[in-house]
Amino acid sequence: MPTTEIQSPQLSPSPPNSIPQWQPATWKEYLAYVEDPNVEEIRVFFNDGYLWVDMGNEGINHARFNRLFSMLFLSWFARTPDVIWEDLGGCVIEKPKQRGGAPDLMLYIGEGAPQWTPGEPRRIDFNKWRVPDLVGEISDTTLATDLDEKKCLYAALGIPEYWVVDVKGFRIFAFYLQEDGTYQQVGESSVLKGCAIALLDRTLEQMQQGTNGGAALWFSQQIATLS
């Protein structure tokens, strides 16, 4: 039986150096991007009939802050070696035919983190796996949509905690999912139990004159005395 090849949709082009925009699209068009083997360095988000595509290589600022959080997570959970955790930042997550995304930060706490089986799509299907406990976005040029459309996306997926890392403002907006399905801003993480968001803000401030390695070391020194 002949097969039909799905072509990547032609969305309205954006001017050079512009911020990507959400555009009407179908789930089939979303899949055309995420399943295209010829497209690299791309992040695709889909929410209830709208598509957002970020094409291009990762910039220096985004990379610095993104790698910082991998180090912060390691420092935090090194204090409690009995806690099971998995860092899957950058993986594609999907509620098929409804929503999809690729958060920069993603943590699973406890049992039940996704496992890949050869032959399956390299994406996390929420019809098969539970949602992560925390996701986050590194907001260098995307702060507006990360605090708006993507926040709505992750809330609709039922993800308990959401962070937006404001690269230019050296601060974190942390949100926790409420019973009504909306996020409320909080001052302390529920996933990193006992971690004040103000401490994370101060850690980001170390990046103004230093390196992400130095900031991670400073953070580990601050939490060394926490119970």
Summary of the structure (lengths in Angstrom):
residues: 227
radius of gyration: 18.1
end to end distance: 63.3
largest distance: 65.4
contacts: 612
relative contact order: 0.13
helix: 29%
strand: 24%
